[in-house]
Amino acid sequence: MHTILLYIFFAIAVIGSSCQKKVTEIKPQDLLSSDLAFSTPERIEKVVLAAYDGLQSREFLGGRSLVYVDVLGEDIFDRTLYFGELSRFSLLGSSGIASDSWTAGYFAIASANRAIAGIEANISKLEAAKAKELIAECKFVRAVANFYLINFFGQTFVFTADGSQPGIPLITQSFTSNDAAANQPRSSVANIYNAVITDLTEALADLPDTYNDTYNDKTRGTKGSAASLLSRVYLYKADYTNAKKYAKDVIDGTYGDYELQATVDAVFADYTTAETIWSIPHNSTDNPNTNNALPMHYYPTGRADLAISNSFISTVTNPYFAADDKRRGMIIPGVAATNTTAYKFTRKYTDITNRADWAPIIRYAEVLLNYAEAQARLATGVDADAIAKLNTVRDRAKAATTLSYTIASFASKQALIDAILGERRIELAFEGHRFWDLMRTKAAVTNKYDSDGSTLLPSQPFGAKKNIFPIPQIEIDKSKGVLSQNDGY
Amino acid sequence: MRKILLLLLSCGLFLLPGVLQAQSRTITGKVTDASGNAVPNASVVVKGTKVGTVTNTDGMYSLNIPAGAKSLVISSVNMQAEEIRIGPDQVYNLTLKAQDASMQEVVVVGYTTILKRSLTGSVSKVSGEAVANKPVLSFDQALTGKAAGVQVNTASGLVGDNVTIRIRGAASITSGAQPLSVLDGIPITQGDLGQLYNPANGLADLNPNDIESVEVLKDASAVSIYGSRGSAGVLLITTKKGKAGQSTLNYDTYVGFNEASRKIKVLNAADYTTTINKLRTNAGLAAVAKYGDIDGDGKLDTVDTDWQDAVYRKGLVQNHQLALSGGSQRTTYYTSLNYNDFQNYIDVNRQKRGSVRLNLNSKLNDWLQIGINSQFSRTKSYGLGTGVGAFLSGIPFGPLTAFPNIPVYGPDGDYYLGRGGNVIASNLPNPKAVTNLNYDNRDARRFIGSAYGEVQLIKGLKFKSQVNLDYLTAFNDNFWNPDVGDGQGFGLAQTVHSEANTWSWFNTLNYNAVIANDHEVNALAGVEYTRNTSMYAYNRGVGIKDPEFRIINTANFDEVAAENGIAGIDDGLASYFGGINYGYKKKYLATVNFRRDADSRFGKAYRWGAFPSGSVAWRLTEEDFMDQFKFVNELKLRTSYGVTGNSNVGYFPELSTYEPDTYADLGVLTLSNPGNAKLRWERHKQFNIGIDAVLWGNTNVTLEYYNRKTIDIILKNPVLATLGFPGNIITENIGELQNQGIELAVSTPVLHTKTFNWTVNFNMAWNKNKVLSTNANGDQLFDTDTDPNAVFSVAKPGEQLGTFYLIRWGGVNPANGLPMFLDSNGNQKQYDHATKAWTYLKDGTTTSQIAATDRVLLKGKTPYPKIYGGLSQSFSYLSFDAAIDLQYAFGFWVYDQTRSTLFAYSNVRNKSEDILDAWTTAGQNTDVPRLYYGDNLWSQASTRWLEKGDFVRIRNVQIGYTLPKSIIDRVKITRLRFYIQAQNLYTFTGYKGIDPEANGFGNTNIGLGVDRYRPYLPRTYTVGINLGL
């Protein structure tokens, strides 16, 4: 009997050890764990796409980033004061605008870093070329996020001679837990620009020219979009040689054929034309929704928060905007339904019903203007090449009776530069450029109206403390003093 | 005479010693008890053999004993066994003494039972009689006020609603704080198992009448053998088992009715019309409340509908229990059949349960014992198809706010769906129509069973192996009628088939020995494996084509959708445990327990938790110096310290997971839960010291102090955005909570004469808790992370858990009737909706509005009572018996959100009767501001609606009459008792809302005590019969 019992004990011990494994090592049936997320090439690619999804955040490049840059400028006014004290340059350290932008930007960066770490850990599952391409896409996303964050939270590059003013923490590592390594002090603006340039340059080498699919080509990183963005980054950095170099490559068709559409509104009707280089896509089920979508802010039948100010419309304050410029056709009056008949709005973003308007980040017109400006600044006198590129953009919009520019049109090199900047203001209006263009040219914001559209706000000088967002106070608190607040907040 | 003959005979036999040795002989005798009564069915066995018999009804036995028989062992149930030497005598009469109940009383702890006198931990025992035959939906509701320190709150009177059990205060901040429930060693699935709109209490599937006792394990020592899951305490439920030689058949039945126990008074039609119109005209708006011409006869119909009366009814309750128990020395059994039908006082709401139980225990031979304990039940619940509470037609929101000047039925006899003469854009759906035309039913089948085998290896060493199963399958069926309510215009049907399954297997080695007479040792070692799983299959049909055909398919509905998933439970536990109880001279006792568990919910590195505990006790009454205190029968001083754990932390919280999402037209996989590989058990360190005393032979007193610190509480910790985690949150073990308190339990017969008995059972607990820390920022936490403005209480370091956090109400300005509030600095601000202006009271200057930033932490005001407990008294006089149970709780607050919506000035729904106190003339002191339509700021969340919840409730009153023995014996039955009882008879409280126990957010820790439109508790009257055969 005792031997039988011994056998029973033994059997129980054996069954027990397999039982222990069975009850403690349980995998969920309805969740995808991290290791499984990197188990097949298709899944890895989807994780990389999640990085773009991070940029698409409604608080970031899904629309708000573009809006903030224009609310800070003088071409629109915040009719409903929806953005609080932003247009008056008096945000507080507790500002939700600042914290939401910060969080969204770093989430996109983290998504890119996670994808890179996952690819490197699972490199055997991918073909070498594809792996490089996916990593390049992640670097592209990371560069975009860093670029927008550094310009929101740090003074523009030229604020100091070497860009040494405080910037943002530089995060290139992927984190899986509450890692102290994420608590980085603020890197200088120059360091961030270097990181952005390095990322874009490395990405440029490995990104594809085309995905052989128009949708992917316009929404994901390509050589064309990396080069275009590089030209803008160098322009902000006042490195005009490189700005010209990368813009030239795009214009020469090295990375694909981009060309202007016949009319400006064609670019906003269909975001997959040859003029679009890279945009953030939306559709009826995936969009920033009624409080954040671009059409909801800009279009008169939406929330109609952002009306076009007289500074933009008047030929006195906007001298390069001719009275017969075809782009004035993009300006429409308000409607009775929203009590906005007294105001003017843009019709660049019109999809109130589905809010499926894409957010335009880079288009060919900008690359031409980047080139023109860089070339104009590099040349010793009035440069014909710069004028030619300027004309490409302007000719589409000028009235038939107006003459194209010639060398004779400009008294000096500076006059040409002013014309290019003036054209940029009009062409890229309401696309998230104006305020940063003023800052990088050390200009002040003048002729800016308050929310009633008629009261002038005091002029905001270049380098003013509240030209940039506060570092979110809650992040400073969480960092226990590692992060320092911007002056004035 | 017979005796002399027997004596002679036995003497004669002595003369033949040699013959004697070789032969068996017959001995006889009579067994009596201390009062001289015969003891039937007493077992008389020759020690060491199988030779034995039982005494007959006269206590006489006759036994043929073999040669060499040395002694007899005579025993009977509840009596001390006696051993007598067999000598040459023929007759052996014996008197058996009754067992000293308290000395021999056993307590179930963990996987064994030990004698109560040897117990070193803190255990409260509630007898099965406290829960049997009570008209409750689920047995846990009957535990209210029965055990010191155990607070049982029924959230509302809705069938299936949450019953929150808190043992010694809240055990966690955000994780589960409900105690573990174990039924005959089977850990059972509990909590809210509802899949759609109505809750379903997992413990309602158990038949309360099958319960023998419920032990509440409270301190670390008692709980630690369940260490890993017992941090919030353990409820050990033991069902009835058969007793050898006592065959009984019992039939218990009661029938009665339910009604609403309270009623909030709202305006009648006349007052409603005048009040609403005054609200409107004061604001310069047109009057809108008017009687209408309902029947189209040209005259206005002055109907006055009390919607609460319309929807509430007298619901019939009945219960039938047939139980058979008995057995022989070898096999004992208990089996029961039960049917319980509880029609709630709310129309349609009902729970029907049929259950069958079989407990079988068999000693196959002297070393092997096997048994099964099993129950199968089917519970059909008829829930409210309106959704409950704040949905517009829900109960009680609908009946409280529906217009009183329209009828329930229209002239055609159908439900009246119009708005009468009231001039408004829309009306509330007719509450009676919605309650009756919509439904949300649940049909649950539950099997809970275990099978075990116990082997005696050597003397004192037993090996037991038991397999447990708790299998629940439920079918939910919900329908929204297209004519009324939430489904109006389209009609909706939803069905859910769900399953929840728990199986576990444990093996224990139990060693009992007495060494050298002075050392009692009870050692236990064991291993247990548990696995919990669940699933659901959901179907929905929207847009019904013909309301007659409700099966969800494309022929009957415009859109059909289906979804499958896991119902939130998928985990397992492996446990290794052991413990030693040691007693020296029955005087000095010590217990050490240790348990090591691995829960699948944690990552590999932190999966194992170790939970040790130790306790010592000193039975002073065994000491010589205590002999002088004759009135002290038992005095035990005990203390314990130990660590228990909690892993009730959600669904795979440690796992880092990705989920599919979209980048416009492209599919992506994005991080959804960063997980936390370091996530580990929540731990409780508990210290307990107590005194158990038995005085004057009949009075039991227990006094205890406990101090419990919970560390590593799992909370959402806000982290740097640079980490890039969704919501900038990571789930970490960072919180700390402390509970301390005192418990007192006294049970004593106050008066004890031949004809009249009066016994009192009193228990009281005082508890204080404090949140020691939350996350790294010391944030105050809310129950819902999404909208901190939607909740009213917080967990803030340094304060008590659930402290209310509200704007302070400043009263009504008697000069102008305007509502006033205090800002965060204490300045009084008044609000005039006519001008939308806020002004300071002191000087009338304009100021900013009162906002969420003016909320103030109301120190000391929490929903957790400071003092709570129960008082039960039982009386008996001749054949009559009576019992009255009281429950009380003092020192807590309830946020009466229900009442705040009954004073809303910005809609034309019905209002509280107290709105008639509204300010009308200058100088009037009142707390209801002047009527002004549109003022939605006066009734915003503030201390105006925070009320003291202190109450004393008469939980149960029973009066019974037992037929005297003389009558019963004639009919050959053992017992017949008639009784009447009332459950929840009356509540003494100043609280003006639904009920002081109301709890709108279910089983939560921070957000308890919010009265948010849950139905009243029912009051039930029953008459019943207990019949024993």
Contacts between the chains, C-beta under 8 A, distances in Angstrom:
chain1	res1	chain2	res2	distance
A	2	B	457	7.9
A	5	B	455	7.0
A	5	B	457	6.6
A	5	B	463	7.5
A	12	B	465	7.2
A	12	B	507	5.7
A	16	B	507	7.7
A	16	B	527	5.9
A	16	B	529	7.2
A	19	B	505	6.9
A	19	B	529	4.3
A	19	B	574	7.1
A	20	B	529	6.6
A	20	B	574	4.2
A	20	B	598	7.2
A	22	B	529	7.7
A	22	B	531	7.2
A	22	B	572	7.1
A	23	B	529	5.0
A	23	B	530	6.4
A	23	B	531	4.9
A	23	B	572	3.0
A	23	B	573	6.2
A	23	B	574	5.3
A	23	B	600	6.5
A	24	B	572	5.8
A	24	B	573	7.5
A	24	B	574	5.2
A	24	B	598	4.6
A	24	B	599	7.3
A	24	B	600	4.8
A	24	B	607	6.2
A	25	B	600	6.6
A	26	B	570	6.2
A	26	B	571	6.3
A	26	B	572	5.6
A	26	B	600	4.3
A	28	B	566	7.4
A	28	B	570	6.3
A	28	B	651	7.6
A	28	B	652	5.0
A	28	B	655	6.7
A	28	B	657	7.6
A	29	B	566	5.7
A	29	B	570	7.0
A	30	B	565	5.7
A	30	B	566	5.2
A	31	B	652	6.1
A	31	B	655	6.7
A	31	B	657	4.4
A	31	B	659	7.5
A	31	B	672	7.8
A	31	B	673	7.8
A	32	B	657	5.9
A	32	B	658	4.9
A	32	B	659	6.7
A	32	B	660	7.9
A	32	B	669	7.0
A	33	B	655	5.5
A	33	B	656	6.7
A	33	B	657	5.6
A	33	B	658	7.8
A	34	B	655	7.9
A	34	B	656	4.2
A	34	B	657	6.8
A	34	B	658	6.4
A	34	B	675	7.6
A	36	B	658	7.9
A	37	B	658	4.1
A	37	B	669	5.4
A	43	B	669	5.9
A	46	B	660	7.6
A	46	B	667	5.9
A	46	B	668	5.1
A	46	B	669	4.1
A	47	B	658	6.9
A	47	B	668	7.4
A	47	B	669	4.9
A	47	B	670	7.8
A	49	B	663	5.2
A	49	B	666	5.5
A	49	B	667	7.3
A	49	B	668	4.1
A	49	B	669	7.8
A	50	B	658	7.9
A	50	B	661	6.9
A	50	B	663	7.5
A	50	B	668	4.1
A	50	B	669	5.8
A	50	B	670	3.9
A	50	B	671	7.3
A	52	B	663	5.1
A	52	B	666	8.0
A	52	B	668	7.5
A	53	B	661	6.0
A	53	B	662	7.5
A	53	B	663	4.3
A	53	B	668	4.8
A	53	B	670	5.8
A	54	B	670	7.7
A	56	B	663	5.9
A	56	B	664	7.4
A	99	B	721	7.8
A	102	B	721	5.6
A	103	B	721	4.5
A	103	B	728	6.0
A	106	B	721	4.6
A	106	B	722	5.1
A	106	B	723	7.9
A	106	B	724	5.4
A	107	B	721	7.4
A	107	B	724	4.9
A	107	B	726	7.6
A	108	B	724	8.0
A	109	B	724	6.4
A	110	B	722	7.6
A	110	B	723	6.6
A	110	B	724	1.9
A	110	B	725	7.5
A	111	B	670	6.8
A	111	B	671	7.0
A	111	B	724	6.6
A	113	B	724	7.3
A	114	B	671	6.5
A	114	B	724	7.4
A	169	B	722	5.5
A	171	B	722	5.1
A	171	B	724	7.8
A	175	B	723	4.9
A	175	B	724	7.0
A	175	B	725	8.0
A	176	B	656	6.3
A	176	B	674	6.9
A	176	B	675	7.7
A	176	B	677	7.2
A	177	B	674	7.7
A	177	B	676	6.3
A	177	B	677	6.4
A	177	B	678	6.5
A	177	B	730	7.3
A	178	B	676	7.8
A	178	B	717	7.1
A	178	B	719	5.3
A	178	B	723	6.9
A	178	B	730	5.2
A	178	B	732	6.6
A	179	B	723	6.9
A	182	B	719	7.8
A	182	B	720	5.3
A	182	B	722	4.6
A	182	B	723	4.6
A	183	B	720	6.0
A	183	B	722	7.4
A	184	B	722	6.7
A	215	B	665	6.3
A	215	B	666	7.7
A	216	B	666	7.5
A	219	B	663	7.2
A	219	B	664	6.9
A	219	B	666	7.1
A	281	B	663	7.1
A	281	B	664	3.6
A	281	B	665	6.8
A	282	B	664	5.5
A	283	B	664	4.9
A	283	B	665	6.0
A	285	B	662	7.2
A	286	B	662	4.6
A	286	B	663	7.4
A	286	B	664	5.2
A	358	B	664	8.0
A	472	B	721	7.5
A	474	B	718	7.6
A	475	B	720	6.4
A	475	B	721	5.8
A	475	B	722	8.0
A	477	B	777	6.4
A	478	B	718	6.5
A	478	B	719	6.8
A	478	B	720	5.2
A	478	B	776	7.4
A	478	B	777	6.8
A	479	B	720	6.2
